[in-house]
Amino acid sequence: MSGVLGAVVERLAGGETPRAAARALGIPVDLAEAAAAECERLGLVMRAGAACGTCAPGRTVACAGCPFAG
């Protein structure tokens, strides 16, 4: 993936928010948010809140592999 969409995906994969990605890339926030929404629609990224409805980092062994468990 290349261009703005690819750059935003790379930033999101690194744990940045669309706002942080926009700031780092020097693009408008609404463009980064639109790219993030399109990537979510395509299944390339997932919002943290949609990842797991029972998130309590470190609470169970199952959380060990979760990127949100920290």
Long-range contacts (C-beta under 8 A, 24 or more apart in sequence): 4-31, 4-35, 5-35, 5-38, 5-39, 8-32, 8-35, 8-36, 8-39, 9-35, 9-39, 9-44, 9-45, 12-36, 12-39, 12-45, 13-45, 15-67
